[in-house]
Amino acid sequence: MAKDKVVSLSQAMEKIRDGQTILIPGFVNTGVPEMLIKGIIKKGCKDFELISNNTSVKGQGIGLLVHEGRIKHVTCSHIGSNTETVEKVLAGELDVTFVPQGTLVERVRAGGAGIGGVLTPTGLGTPIAEGKDVISVNGKDYLLELPLRGDVALIHAWKADRMGNVVYHRTARNFNQVFATAADWVIVEAEEIVEVGELDPDLIMTPGALVDAVVKCEEVAAI
Amino acid sequence: MTGRELIAMRTAKFFEDGNLVNLGIGMPTMCLDFLPEGVDVWVQSENGVIGLDRKPYEDEYADPDVVDASGQVSLLRTGGCCFDSFASFGYIRGGHVDITVLGAYEVDGDGNLANWMVPGKAVAGMGGAMDLVVGAKKVIIMTEHCDKKGNPKILKNCTLPLTAAGAVDYIVSELCVLRRTDAGLVLEELAPGVSVEDVIAKTGAELIIPAEVGCMV
């Protein structure tokens, strides 16, 4: 029998602690696990080291964590879509490290795939290269970029079955698929939960073996 | 025709039928309004899609999970497809995108580009720009020739933090088209009514002026 990983939102928050490194996918505000974010805010945890592509928009998605001041430092490629994040960074209230978007996803992939880093031409000759090793392969230079991993990943699925097999929808897939590989504890929120066997095995994008908990998406009060 | 429309119209002339193109937020997306006759391109967006189409009309159904690089809901063409960010940047860095079109804060005679940060002022972040300019086969910068204060944006050397070194192939402004070569920027075309001297006066970089300079339209 496949293990049933479907739990309530509060059960899914059991392993969330202050100060954890947390992976949250999404592009602007698409594919962001907003219900799980609200679960964290309700639980009251803070001082997160956030790894994300951006911080959604003001007052939504990851923007809720920014607004509530729960993030200590963010590693991301872009904050321009969230005016509140920009204000906090300029005011020195939030620390940000920018990573080129393609490098960010490769670093997290490396973290999830057990490899020691990636070699990319992106960022050569720019401030991104400062302090990093340049490695020449067949006469072409690359930056050595190191793996990233998290304690927890929050994932937004279109459909999940009870054992955590996941299918994403359209561009809401974005960083979800890679981020689900690179954390010690992987929580999935799903728009629809189906029985084991209902998803076509060839179309499953994240195997249930990588997933620890599944929660059904529902409307949750912001805070 | 406004200066921005002229820039978009000329930039679109670089597109060839069947090209896979990535268009930056803002002015670059205007190129789609000026596609030359018989030219159809496929729009790749770094959030994981090939085949983005126009924005939906107000009363038209659109899947909220299909968005462009600015997060706006868009339609997906028949034959379009979606994929994850890891694959998307593989396609970008792997040289599968024919043309990327972006804006600039500054660009210089060595093909260096600065378009992601003004220290202490603009801190949006680079998003996918650094990967795009390194990976796409052709990098076209579309930009107003001078900034709002009238200062040249095309310089001998960029002063702002770089997005990439030596990556730019063409610069299209409302005054001219410049092609970047190892010897420097070549003045290829002028806008109607603009003289070589006008361009030189408003450009911070040295220009190579060929015997014959073409027209942008």
Interface residues (C-beta under 8 A of the other chain):
Chain A: F27 V28 N29 T30 G31 N53 N54 V57 C76 S77 H78 I79 G80 S81 V86 V89 L90 V96 F98 P100 Q101 G102 T103 V105 E106 R109 T120 P121 T122 G123 L124 G125 T126 P127 I128 W158 Y168 H169 R170 T171 A172 R173 N174 F175 N176 Q177 V178 M205
Chain B: S45 E46 N47 G48 V49 D63 P64 D65 V66 V67 S70 G71 L76 C82 F83 D84 S85 F86 F89 I92 R93 N112 M117 G120 V123 A124 G125 M126 G127 G128 A129 M130 D131 V134 G135 P161 L162 T163 A164 A165 G166
